[in-house]
Amino acid sequence: MAISDIEEYAHLTDADVEAIGRELDAIRRDIEESRGDRDARYLRNTIRLQRGLELGGRAVLFGSRKRSLWVLGTGMLSLSKIIENMELGHNVMHGQWDWMNDPEVHSMNWEWDNADPSAHWKITHNYAHHKYTNVLGMDDDVGFGLLRVTRDQRWKPFYLGNLAYNAILAALFQYGLAIQLLELGKVRRGRDDRELTKKRGKEVLAKLGSQTLKDYVVYPALTGKSWKSTAKANATANLVRNLWTNAVIFCGHFPDGAEKFSKVDIDNETHAQWYLRQMLGSANISGGPVMDFMTGNLSYQIEHHVFPDLPSNRYREISIRVKQLCDKYDLPYTTGPLAVQYWKSWRTIAKLSLPDRYLTDTRDAAPETASEAGFGGPPATDPLTGCRIGLATTIRETRKRGPVRRILGMR
C-alpha cells in the first residue's frame, strides 16, 4: 500500500530528515542569491526561439498543400507548441521568473497556448499537485481521476479499460487538463458547489473557444487555399504536443521508484518532511541538454518538485547537489532514459487494469507501489558499524538476491 510513515520507509531518523531540509534550504539560498543576467538571457532567448519557430512554421504553412512544406511547417509548429507549454508556460506560471519583475513573464499574467485556463491550472497543479504530490485522495494527478496507477485504488471493472483510457488521455491531454478543476466526479454525485462549477465551466468553454478559433479557423483562413492542410497541420502539432507532454509528465510520476503516500501525517508535515516526500515521489529522465530543454527541464523532475519556483535552467546544477545529498543519506535517486521510464509507466497501467488476484507482487512491494510494511520489520543495521542500513542500499541488495517479495519475507 502507499507509504504512511515516510521516515521509516526512507530508513531515516527525524534528525536526518531535518538535516536534509537544512541542506536543501542552503541550495535554495545559493540559487536565489545567484539569479541574474545569465538566467534572464536564457529566458529571453527561449522566448525568441519559440516565437521564431511559430512564426516560421505558420509562414511555411502558406504552402502547406505541398507535402514537404506541410511536414516542415508542422514540425516547426510542433516544436513551438512544446517549448511554449513545457519551458515557458509551465515554468513561468510556477513563478520561476517573477524575480525579474517583468510583467510579460510574471506568473500572474501568462496565458499559455493550451485549452486549460492558466488560472485553473495554477490551482490543480501549483497548489494541489505540488503541495500534495502523490498523496492519495489529495493529488488528482494520481491517475487523473481516470486511471488506476496504484493498488491503493480499489479495482473496479471500469479499470479494464486502463490502456485505452491512457491512450485517449495522451492524445487529448490538453482537454483532460482543461476539465480537471471541474471535478466531474463530484458533479456526477451532486457533491459540488454548483455555482462555482458553472463559473469554472464558462471559463473552460471560453478558453476552449478561443483555442479552437485560433487553431482551426483564424490561422487556416489566413493561408487562403491552403486552409484545409493548415488546419490539419495545427491539429497534428497539437497532437504531437499533447503526446509529448503526457510522456514527460508520466515519466516523472509513474515509473518504478516514484512512490505514493497516504494522508496520515500530511497535516502535521514539516517542510523538511515535504522535501523528502518530493524526493521519494518523483523520477528524472536522463538524456542530456536537448532532452532537458525539450522537457522544460522536467527531466529533473526531482529537483523541480523540491524547488518548483526556481529557474528551470538551474535544475541541472541543482541536480548535482541533490544527487550528492541522496548519496550521503543513502536515498534512491530515481532516473532513467525516457523510453524506459515511459515503458514502466505503461506497464503499471496495464498491470493495474487487472484485479489484484492476478498480480504476483504483494501490495506492499510491487514496483509501482511500495511501503514501509514491505520491509517486514524495522530497518536492518550494519553489524560492523551499528548504523542502520539506508534505503538505497536495501533496495540494491534485495534486487541482487532475487524478487523483492521473497527477500523481504513478504506474504
N, C-alpha and C positions, 0 to 999 in steps of 0.2 A: 504493500500500500504506500501511499505518499508519506514522505518524511514528516514526522511530528516532533522529533527532538533533533534539531539541526546540529547542535554541538556534539551530541552523542554520535550521530551519523558521521560527522566530519572528524571524529576522534580528536576533538579539541576541548580544552577547558574554557571556562568563562574568561579567564585571564588571557588565554591565547587569542580568543575572539576579539577582545578589547584591544590587544596589541596589534592585531591585523587592522583593526579600524583606525588606529593612530597612524599606522604606516600608509594606509590609503589616503587618509586626510592630508598627510605630508605630500603625497603625489599630487593631490588636487591643488594644494597651495603652490607648489612649484610650477604647475602648468598655468594657473591663473596669473601668477606673477610674471610669467614669460610670454604671455599673449601679446602680439604686436603686429608689426608691418608684414612679416612673412605670412602670418595667418590670414590677414586681410587680403594680401595679394593672391593667396591660394583661392579664397572665396571669389574674388572678382574675376580671376582667370577662369574659374569653373563656370561662372555665370556667362562670361563671354563665349566660352566653348559651347555651352548648352544652347544659347541663343543663336550662335552661328550655325550649329547643326540644324536647328529647327528652321531658321530662315533659308538655309541652303537646301534642305530637304524639300521644303514647300515650293521653292523656286524650281527645283528639278522636276517636281510632280506636275508642272505645267505640261511636260512632255510625257506624262505617265502612260499614255496609250502605247508608247514604245516600251517593250518589256525591260530592256536594260536600264532605262531611266526610271521605270517603276521600282525595280529592285534597288537601285541606288537611292532614290528618294525615300523609299520605305525604310531602308536600313538607316539612313541619316535621321529620319524622324523617330525611329525606334530608339536609337541611342539617345537622342534628345530627351525623349519622354522618360527613359530610365534614369538619366542623370538628374533631370528635374525632380523626379519623385524621390530618388534614393539619396543623392548627395546634397541636393538643395532643399526641396520641400520638407522631407523628414527631419533633416538636421536643423534647418532654420527654425522650424516650428517647435523644436526642442529647446530653443533659446540659446543655442550654441554660439550665436553671433550677436546676441543682444548687447554684449560689452562694447561693441563698436559704436553704439548709439546712432546707427544708420537706419532711418525708418524703412528703407527699401528691404532690408534683410532682418527686420525685427520680427520676433515670433508672433507679435500681436497683429501684424499687418500682412503676412504672407498667405496668399491663397493659391494652393497648388493645382496642377493640371491633373485632377482626379475627381471622380464622382462623389467622393466623401467630402462634405464641407469641412474646412480646416478646423473650425470651432468644435465640431463633433469629434474629429479625430483627436484633438488635444485632450478631450475627456476620456475617451476609450483607451487611448494609447499612453499619452504622457502621464495621466493620473492612474487610471485603473490598472493598466498593464505594468507600468514601471514601478508603481508603489507595491503592487501585489503580484509580482512576477511569479507565474506558475503556481499560485496558491489556488487550490481547487475551491470553486464556489465564489471566488472573488476576482479572478482574472479570466475574462471572457475569451481571451486569446488561446486558452487551453481548449482546443478543439473548435473554437469559433462558434460554439453553440450548435455544431453540426456533426463533428467527427468524434469518435471515441479514440483517445490517444493515451489513456491510462486505465488500468484495471479498477481504479477507484470509481470510474464511471460505470454504473451497473449496466450490464449488457441488456439490450433490447433488440428485437428482430429488425428494427429500423437500421441498426448498425451494420446489417449485412450489405448495405449499400455504401459502406465507408469509402471504398476505392472510387466508385462513381461520383460520390459527393465531392471528394477531394479534387478529382479531375475537373469537375464543373466549377468548383471554387477557385481553382488555379486560373482557369480561362477567364472567369468573370470577377477576378479578385477585387477590382476597384468597386464593383457593385456590392460585393459582400461587405466591404468596409463601410460603404455608404449606409447600409441598413443596420449596422452593428448597434449603434446607440438607440435605435428604435426598440430594441429588446422585444422582438416579435413573439417570443415565447411567453413573456408576461402579458402582452396584448391578447394573445390567444386565450390565456387563462383568466383574463379580466383583472389582472393584478397591477396594471399600470396606472399612472396618472394620465387620464385620458386627454386633458387639455395640453399637458406637456408633450404627449405623444403627437397630437395634432400639430403643435407648433414645430416640433422637430421634423415631422413628416413633410410639412410645407417647405422647410429649409432644404431637405434632401431633394424634393421634387424640383425646387428652383435650381439647385446645383446640377442635377441630372439634366435639366432642360438646357442650361447654358452650355454644358459639355457636349450634349448631343447636337445642339445648334452649331457650335463651333466646328466640331469634327466632321459632321455629316451633312451640313447644309452650307454654311458660310464659306469655309475653305474649299470644298469641292466646287461650289459655284464660281469662285474666283478663277478656277482653271478652265472655265468655258467648256469646250467639247470634251475635255478630259475629266469631267466631273465624276463620272462613274468609277473610273480607275483610281481617281484620287480618293474617293470615299472608301474604296476597298483598301487602299494604302493606309489610310488613317485607322481603319478597323484592324488591319494587320499590326500596325505599330502599337495600338492599344493592347492587342492580344499578347504581343511579344513582351511589352512592359509588365502586363499582369502576370504572365508565366514566370518571368524573371524575379519579380518582387516576391511572389509566392515562394519560389525556390529558396531565395535568400532568407526569408523570414522563417521558413520551416527548418532550414539548416541550422538556424540559431537557437531553435527552441524545442525541436522534437527528436533529434538523433539520440543515440545511446549516450548517457552521461549528462544530459540536460534534465535535471531531476525535478520532480513535482513535490509540492508541500501541502500539508493540511493547515487549517487556520487556527490551530490550537493556541499557539503562542504569538500570533501576529499582533494582537492588540497591545502586548507588552514588549514588543520587539525594540531593541536598541538600534541605533544607527549602525553600529559595528555588526550586529546580527543581520541587519538588512544587507550590508555589504556582502557578508558571507553567503546569504541566500542567493544574491545575484550571481556570485561566482560559481555556485553549485548548479544553478538553474539555467545557465547559458552555455552555448557552444560556439566556437570560432570556425572559420573557414580558412584553410591555408591556400596560397596561390600566388602571392607576390603583388607588386604595385598596381598592375592593371586590374586584377581581381578586387583589390582593396577599393580602387576608385569606382569601379562599376557596381559594387555593392553599397556604395555610400559609406564605405569603411565599416559596414556592418559585418565584414569578415572578422572584425574584432568585436563580436557581439558581447563577449565577457566584459571588455573594457567599456563598451557603450552602456551596458546595464549598470556598471559600477559608477560611471561618470556620464550620464546621458546629456548633460548640458555643457560639456567641454568640447572644444572644436574637434570635428571628426578627423582632420588631417593630423592631429596629435596622437591618435589612438595607437599608431604603430610604435612610437617611442614609449608610450604608457605601457604597452603590452610587454615590453622587455622587463619592466619593473614589476608588473603584476605576476608574470611568469616566475620571476625570482622569488616573489613572496609566496607563491604556491609551492615552490621547491623547498623553501625554508620551513614551511609548516606541513609539508608532505601532503598537499592537497592536489587533486587531479586538475589538470588544465586541459579541458576537452577541446580538441581541434582536429581537423582533417580536411581532405580535398572536398570540394563542393559535391562532386558526383557521389562520393562515399557517404557524406552526411545526408544528402538528399535521398539516397537509396535507403539508408537506415530509417529515415522518416516515413517513407512509403512502406517499408517492411512492417513498421509498427502499426501503421494504419491498416494494412492488410491483415496482420495477425489479430488485431483487436476488433475486426469485423465479426469474429467468431466468438461463441460463448467460451467462458473460461475453461470449461471442462475439456476443450480441445487443445488447450495450450499446455506446453510441457513445463515451462519455468514456473516457479512459485510466485505468488502475488507480491512478495517482498524482495525478490531477487531476479526479476526479469530485466532484460536490457533496457526496456522503456520505463520501468517503474522499480525503483529501489527504495529501501527504507532502513532505518536503524535496526528493525526487527530481523532483517535478513542476515545479520551477523551472528545470530544465535547466542548473544551474550555481550558483555562489555568488551571494549577494545582490548586486544592482547597486548602484552608488554614484552619488550626485548629482554631476554634472560641475562644478557651481558650488561646492559645499561640500566635496566629497570624502568626505562621510559616506555610510554605507550607507543605502539606501532601506528603510524599515520594511515590515513585513508588511502592515499595513492599507493603506498606500499602494499597495503592489504589487498586492494583490487588487483594490483600487478601480480602478486604472489598467487592469488587464487586462480587467476587466469592461466598461469603457468601449469598449475596442477590439475586442471580439468573444470568441468561445469561448475558454476558458482553454487548451484543448488545442492550439490553433493559436498563440496569443500566446506561450505559454511554450516553444514549439518542441518539443512532445512528439510521441512516435511514436504 
